[in-house]
Amino acid sequence: MKRNREYIFSGLFLRRLLMRSIFIFAGSVIQGFAMGVFLFPHSIPSGGGAGIAVLLNYLFHIPISIGLWLSNFVFLISSVHYLGKVSAIGTIITITITSVSVNVFDVYLTSPFTNLWIDLLMGSMVLGCGVSILLRQGVSNGGIGFAALAIAKYKNVDPAKVLFWLNGGIIIIAAYVIDWFIIIQAIICQGISTRIVSRLYNTSFGENQTFTIAWRKKK
């Protein structure tokens, strides 16, 4: 017990905690940059939470940054019973930093390109980099992933399938309300960003700085 306490307060633990915090902050800002500069100006949803944010902005003129935070927070709260405290807190921090970053970049920066397809390509690649950084630190880039996991645990089904249908359903609704062309853009965005995540997430960059995610089910 004494040795465990000494480790907790040791310089090694604090250094790892600091590095993890820096990576989470960086990953959140990078994905916020991709959304605010390249994707959201064209109403391109990068996922289910982003799709709801785009819909709220289109229907009720709610700023996308606020809609993004609200949608992800609701998904997170709906599945908090299945989360460990570290995972929940990390995700709340992530969606908060991302939402603030989206607002800042949307106000102060514009894409240097004037072509939708170039913005889509750049946004998808940058988004993939940000998401991969977050996943390597053991946190999700949004609350909808946790909602998918909660449903999968309750129904005893593949969480990937649940996430696919949640994201797909939301994007279809957004496309129906705004423009059906959104579906093509969203598919391209998901395809490119997922490929980037797959490559970076599985690439070794030296010592693994991640912490174990603690999932639990409320009794």
C-alpha positions in Angstrom: 0.0 0.0 0.0 2.8 2.4 0.9 4.7 1.6 -2.2 1.5 2.3 -4.3 1.0 5.7 -2.7 4.7 6.5 -3.3 4.2 5.6 -7.0 1.1 7.7 -7.4 2.9 10.8 -6.2 6.1 10.0 -8.0 7.6 12.2 -10.7 7.0 9.4 -13.3 3.3 9.3 -12.6 3.0 13.1 -12.8 5.1 13.2 -16.0 2.9 10.6 -17.7 -0.3 12.4 -16.5 1.0 15.7 -17.9 2.0 14.1 -21.2 -1.4 12.5 -21.5 -3.2 15.8 -20.8 -1.1 17.5 -23.5 -1.9 14.8 -26.0 -5.7 15.0 -25.2 -5.6 18.7 -25.5 -3.7 18.6 -28.8 -6.0 15.9 -30.3 -9.1 17.8 -29.3 -7.8 21.1 -30.8 -6.7 19.3 -34.0 -10.2 17.7 -34.6 -11.8 21.1 -33.7 -9.6 22.7 -36.4 -10.6 20.1 -39.0 -14.3 20.7 -38.2 -14.3 24.5 -37.8 -12.1 25.3 -40.8 -12.7 22.6 -43.4 -15.9 20.6 -42.7 -18.6 22.6 -40.9 -18.4 25.6 -43.3 -19.8 23.2 -45.9 -22.2 21.5 -43.4 -20.2 18.3 -43.7 -20.9 16.1 -40.7 -17.9 14.1 -39.4 -20.2 11.8 -37.4 -23.4 11.5 -35.6 -22.8 14.2 -33.0 -21.6 16.6 -35.7 -24.7 15.7 -37.8 -26.9 16.8 -34.9 -24.9 20.0 -34.5 -25.3 20.8 -38.2 -29.1 20.1 -38.0 -29.5 22.3 -34.9 -27.6 25.1 -36.7 -29.7 24.7 -39.8 -33.1 24.5 -38.1 -32.7 26.7 -35.0 -29.5 28.7 -35.8 -27.7 27.3 -32.8 -24.0 27.8 -33.1 -22.4 24.6 -34.3 -19.9 24.6 -31.5 -22.7 24.7 -28.9 -24.7 22.1 -30.7 -21.7 19.8 -31.0 -21.1 20.0 -27.2 -24.8 19.5 -26.3 -25.2 16.5 -28.7 -22.1 14.7 -27.5 -22.8 15.5 -23.8 -26.3 14.1 -24.1 -25.0 10.9 -25.6 -22.3 10.6 -22.9 -24.8 11.2 -20.1 -27.2 8.6 -21.5 -24.5 5.9 -21.3 -22.6 7.1 -18.2 -23.7 4.0 -16.2 -21.4 1.9 -18.4 -18.3 4.1 -18.0 -15.4 4.4 -15.7 -14.8 7.8 -14.2 -11.6 8.3 -16.0 -13.2 7.6 -19.4 -16.2 9.9 -18.7 -14.1 12.8 -17.5 -11.6 12.4 -20.4 -14.4 12.5 -22.9 -16.1 15.5 -21.3 -12.8 17.4 -21.5 -12.3 16.3 -25.1 -15.8 17.4 -26.3 -15.4 20.7 -24.4 -12.0 21.6 -25.9 -13.2 20.5 -29.3 -16.3 22.6 -29.2 -14.4 25.7 -28.0 -11.8 25.1 -30.8 -14.5 24.8 -33.4 -15.9 28.2 -32.3 -12.5 29.9 -32.2 -11.4 28.5 -35.6 -14.8 29.3 -37.2 -14.5 32.9 -36.1 -10.8 33.6 -36.7 -9.7 31.3 -39.5 -11.0 30.4 -43.0 -9.9 27.7 -45.3 -7.2 28.8 -47.8 -8.9 26.7 -50.4 -12.1 27.7 -52.3 -12.9 24.1 -53.4 -15.3 22.0 -51.4 -13.6 18.7 -52.4 -10.2 20.0 -51.3 -11.6 21.2 -48.0 -13.3 17.7 -47.6 -10.0 16.0 -48.2 -8.0 18.2 -45.9 -10.6 18.2 -43.2 -10.9 14.4 -43.3 -7.1 13.9 -43.0 -6.7 16.4 -40.2 -9.7 14.9 -38.4 -8.2 11.5 -38.6 -5.0 12.7 -37.1 -6.8 14.3 -34.2 -9.0 11.3 -33.5 -6.0 8.9 -33.6 -4.2 11.0 -30.9 -7.3 10.8 -28.7 -7.8 7.1 -29.1 -4.2 6.4 -28.3 -4.7 8.2 -25.0 -7.7 6.0 -24.2 -10.5 8.6 -24.6 -13.3 8.9 -27.2 -13.6 11.8 -29.6 -17.3 12.1 -28.8 -20.2 10.8 -26.7 -22.0 8.9 -29.4 -19.4 6.1 -29.2 -20.2 5.5 -25.6 -23.9 5.5 -26.3 -23.2 2.8 -29.0 -21.3 0.8 -26.5 -24.1 1.0 -23.9 -26.7 -0.2 -26.4 -24.4 -3.0 -27.5 -23.9 -4.1 -23.9 -27.6 -4.0 -23.2 -28.6 -5.8 -26.4 -25.5 -8.0 -26.5 -24.6 -7.0 -30.1 -21.5 -5.8 -32.0 -20.9 -2.1 -30.9 -19.4 -1.3 -34.3 -22.8 -2.1 -35.9 -24.6 0.0 -33.4 -22.3 2.9 -34.0 -22.7 2.5 -37.8 -26.5 2.6 -37.5 -26.5 5.6 -35.1 -24.1 7.6 -37.2 -25.9 6.5 -40.4 -29.3 7.3 -39.1 -28.4 10.8 -38.0 -26.6 11.6 -41.2 -29.6 10.4 -43.3 -31.9 12.7 -41.3 -29.5 15.6 -41.8 -29.3 14.9 -45.5 -33.1 14.7 -45.7 -33.5 18.0 -44.0 -30.6 19.9 -45.6 -29.3 18.2 -48.7 -29.0 14.6 -49.8 -25.5 15.4 -51.2 -24.4 15.4 -47.5 -24.5 11.6 -47.5 -21.8 11.4 -50.1 -19.6 13.9 -48.3 -20.1 12.2 -45.0 -19.1 8.8 -46.5 -16.0 10.2 -48.0 -15.1 11.9 -44.7 -15.6 8.8 -42.7 -13.6 6.7 -45.2 -10.6 9.0 -45.3 -10.5 9.8 -41.6 -11.0 6.1 -40.6 -8.1 5.1 -42.8 -5.9 7.7 -41.2 -6.9 6.6 -37.7 -6.2 3.0 -38.6 -2.7 3.8 -39.7 -1.7 6.1 -36.9 -3.4 4.2 -34.1 -1.6 1.0 -34.9 1.8 2.7 -35.5 4.3 2.5 -32.6 5.9 5.8 -31.7 7.9 4.6 -28.7 6.8 4.2 -25.2 3.0 3.8 -24.8 1.7 6.6 -22.7 -1.9 5.5 -22.5 -3.9 4.7 -19.4 -6.3 1.7 -19.2 -9.9 2.6 -19.8 -12.1 1.4 -16.9 -15.5 0.2 -18.1 -18.0 -0.8 -15.5 -21.7 -1.5 -15.4 -23.8 0.1 -12.7 -25.1 -2.4 -10.2 
